[in-house]
Every structure is written in C-alpha cells, then in structure tokens.
Amino acid sequence: MSRRQSRSADVSDLAELESRLGHKFSNAELARQALTHRSFGTPHNERLEFLGDALLNCAIATLLYERFTHLPEGDLSRLRAALVNQASLSQVAEGLGLGDRLRLGEGELKSGGFRRPSILADALEALFGAVFLDGGYDAARTAMLAAFGERLDRLDPEQPGKDAKTELQEVLQAAHRPLPLYRVVSVEGAAHRQSFQVECVVQDLVAKGTGSSRQKAEQGAARAMLEKLSA
C-alpha cells in the first residue's frame, strides 16, 4: 500500500492539520467524517459540506465587509467570488494537505480523486463545517481566516474587475449553481454593421445583451445576469 493510500485511510494524526487551522478537535470523528468521500462509505462528508459552504460564504462576506469599509456591494461580491470558488478552494485545500488525508474509495484512489478540484473543495468546506460543530462559529471563523489569510492579504480592491462572463462564472461556482448557457437570439444589419442579441440562461433566469459582435453581446448578457442575481 502506498503512503498516500495509507494516509487516505487513516486520519488519526490530525496534529499538523489542527495546527494549520488553529483548532484542536474535541471530537476527532467530525474531522474524520469531513475527510470521508462518499465513495469510501458512510458517514461521508456531504452534509458537513452543505453546512461549511454556508458558513464560508458568511464568514468571508463578514471579513471583507470589515476589511474594506468603503467598498460598494458589487465590489465586495467580486472579491468574495474571487475567494470562494472551486479553483480557489481546491488550492487552499492542497495547501492544507487535505489530498493526503482524504478517505476515498478504491475507484477514486485509482482515478486520482485526491487531486480532483471538486473533491478537494468539498472536503475543505466540510472541514469548516466540522470545526463549527466541534467549536462553534468563532472557531470556524478562526480556521477560515487561517486558511484564507494570505489570499485575503493579496486582494487588491483597486484592481480592475474581471470581465462580466468570468465574474458570472465565479459567482455561480461559489453558489454551486450550474454554469450559464449563451445562445444567439438574432443577428441584424449588414455584414459590416451587424448587431447581435444574445441570451444568457442560468436555470430559470434569462438575461439579454446586445453588441456589435457575439462576444460583446455575451458580455452584455452576463452583466445583465449579474444584476439580476444581485437583485
């Protein structure tokens, strides 16, 4: 058995992870469950992930609100989306060494599940949920600040915002919602002066944008969708 497989099956040694989070578990079984993927068996971490997701969004929103006292809501939402998305969460999880501690079924181990961003991101959120149940909100907030501290320090509120399509994708990923679909509704005008109308669809929401190219129309539709979501 490889070292990774061995550690994936046994998370009894939590000292290093607890040190990085700034929280010592009173109930180590909560940590064990948080690091257990459903492929391994039950109890697995999906319910803890649900809890941790809500806690993370609340805590990060509060930290941004406190740190950037003059930023408007739209900029705060952009900064939160930059922190709370699958790519960011999986990188934080890797930094904490969660890949080596995941409890995965044989199939997931063989397919490299310990490197899969979605599995790592879910485990991180589940771990925050476990800290909350073990020590309360203040303990969970402390753990999140420890995990995201460097990323929070690197945030630049003056940096120009991402394009609307990228921002919309990050907002949806942070909320665990399906990615948007774009479709051309109409193209009008002569070839050298065309006007495109595009719909952006997110579940049951539809927003429209127009532009002199399909790309510009998609950006307009994405901006309209962001406005709908924020409203």
N, C-alpha and C positions, 0 to 999 in steps of 0.2 A: 504493500500500500504506500502510495506517495505521501510526502509530507503534507501536501495540500489536501488530499483526501482525508488524512488523519485529522487535520485541524478542522476540516469541514464537518467531521462527525463529532467533534468534541470541543465545546466552548467553555469548559470548566475554568480555563485560565483566562480570566477577564481583567486581570490587574492592569495590563497595558492599555486596553480599551477604556477602562474606567478612568485611568489617569488622563487620557486624551480628552475624555468627555467632562472630566471634573465631577464625576458622580460615581459613588460606590454603591452597587446594588445590594439592598437588603434581601431581595428575592431574586436570586440568580436565574430562576426558572423563567422570569419575564424576559431577561436578556436572551436566554436560550430560545424561547419562542420567537422573539423578534428576528433572530437569525436563521429561522427554520422556513425554508421554502415549501410550498405545498407539495412539491414532488417528493419531499423527504417523508412526509406523513403529517399526522395531527398530534397536538395542536400546532398549526402553522401561523404565519405572521400577517395574514391578510386583514384581520380585524384590527390588529395593532397598527398596521399601515394606514388604515382608514382614520384612526384616531390621530396618528402622528402627522398626517397630511394637514388636517385642520389646525392642529397646534402649531405646525411650522409656519403656515400662512399667517396665522395670528401673531406669532412671536416676531417674525421678520417684518411684518407690517408695523408693529409697535416699535421695533428697533429703528426702522427707517424714519418713522414719524418723530421719534425722539432725537435722532441724529441730524436730520435735515429739516430744521424747523420752519424754513421758509419755502420749501418746495410745494408746488401745487399737486393736486391728486393725480393728474396724468403722469407727472414725472416720478412720483412715488410708485405708481403702478408699474412703470417701465423698469425702475430699479428692482422692484420685487420680482418681476418676471425674469430679470437677468440672474437672479439668485436662485429662485425656486422654479427650476425646470429640470427635465430629466438629465440633460448633459451635466449641468452643474451639480445636481445631487449625486450622480454616479461618481463624479470626480472627487467630491467630498468623501463619499463612502470609501473610495480607493485610498484616499489619504489616511483614513482611519483604520485601514487594513481589514475592512469587512469582507473582502473577497476571500481571504484566507480563513475566515471564521464562519462562513455560510454553511448551513446544513442543507445539502442538496441530494436529491435522488440520483441514482446511478446514471440515468439518462442525461440529466442536466450536467452532472460532473463531466461526462464524456464529451458533451457538446460545448463545454466551456461556459456554463452558466455563471460561474464565479466572476466572469468578465463582462457579462451582459448588462448594459446600462440600466435596463428596466428592472432587473432583479436587484442590482445594487441600490438603485434609487428607492425602490420599495422597502428594502431592508433598512436603509437609513431612516426613512420615515417611521417604520415600525419600531426601530430602536428608540426614537424620540418618544413614541407612544409608551414604550415600556418604561422609560425614565419617568415620564409623567405619572404613570400608575404606581411606580415604586417610591417616588419622592415628591410628587406634586408639581404644580406649574413652574414655580421658581427654579426647581431642579432641572426641569425640561428646558426652560429658557437659558439657564446657565450652560447646559450641554449644547444647545444650538449656537449660542454665542461662541463657545469654544470651537465648535466645528466650522463655523462660517466667519470667524473673526477676521482672518486675513482677507477674505473676499469682501467683507464689509468695508475694511480699511482701504481697499483698492477701488471702491466705487467712486466714480467721478460724476457728480450731478451736472457739471458743465459740459460734459462730453455730448456731442450731438446724438440725438436719439437714433435708433436703428430705423431702417425703412419699415413702412407700415406692415408689409407682409411678414417680415421677420418678427416684428413685435407681436403681431397677432398670433403667430405660431407659438411663440414663447408663452404668451398669456394662456393659450389653450392647453399647452403641455403642462403648465403649472396647475391648471384646474382639472387635469386629467380628462379633458374633453377631446372629441375627435378633431383631427386637423381639417382646415377649411377646404372646400372644393370651389374652383373657379370655372365659370363657363361663360362663353361669349353669347350675349343675347342678340346683338345686332351690330352690323358694320355699315355705316352710311358714308356717302360722299365719294368724290372722285379718288382715284388711286393715290394722288399726291396730297390729298387733304381729307383723309379718312377720319371718321370718329367712331371709336369702339365703345360699346356699352357691355360691361361685364357684371355678372352676379357673383357674389361671394356667399356661399352657403355653409352654415355651421348648425348642424342638426335641424331644428325647425326655424332658425333665423336666416333671413335673406337681406343682404345689403347690396346696393348697386354703385358702380363707379363708371365714369366716362373719361376718355382720354384720346390723344392722337395716335396712340399705339396700344396694343393689347396689354403690354407691361404697365403702362401708365394707368390704364383703366383698372387693372387688377390692384394697383397700389391705392387708387381712389376707393375701390370697393372694400379693401382691407381697412382703410381709415374709417370708412362708414361703419364697418362691423365693430371696430374697436369702440367707437362712440356708442353703438347700441349696447355692447356688453358693459361698458362703464355706467350707462344709464340704468 
